[in-house]
Amino acid sequence: MRTESREPALLNGDDAPLAQQLKTLPTAQLFDEFSWRRLASELRLTPRQCEIARLICEGGSYKSIASQVQISINTVRMHVRALFAKLGVRDRVGLMLKLITADRLLNGSWRATGSAE
């Protein structure tokens, strides 16, 4: 018998519905400056990783990120691989889901699973 979870999709690992929603979000407005600083600190991102993550969330391609940051496309790829590995994600959507989840947990918008009521 299958039981339905009432947890937010980002917390129970079922990110398919939210992945669809992310496609319609104005990604440049996901986080304000304070949120980016707090996420970088909490997730232990380097300044460059934070910058790359921000540009990815704004929809930047590797080529446009390389141009904006003034590094090669291969260096962008290296930073993205390191960022994905650090956060345990496999792609851009996974990155955005991880950042949104972390931000909401830090804001207290969501209660972490397993916490006492």
JOGI-V899241 format. One record per backbone hydrogen bond with DSSP energy under -0.5 kcal/mol. CO is the residue of the C=O (numbers start at 1). NH is the residue of the N-H. Records with the same first field share a line. If there is no record, write none. Layout:
CO->NH, NH
This chain:
8->11, 12
9->13, 14
13->15
15->19
16->20
17->21
18->22
19->23
20->23
21->24, 25
22->25
25->27
26->29
27->30
32->36
33->37
34->38
35->39
36->40
37->41
38->42
39->43
40->45
41->44
46->50
47->51
48->52
49->53
50->54
51->55
52->56
53->57
54->58
55->60
56->59
61->65
62->66
63->67
64->68
65->69
66->70, 71
72->76
73->77
74->78
75->79
76->80
77->81
78->82
79->83
80->84
81->85
82->86
83->87
84->88, 89
91->95
92->96
93->97
94->98
95->99
96->100
97->101
98->102
99->103
100->104
101->105
102->106
103->107
104->108, 109, 110
112->115
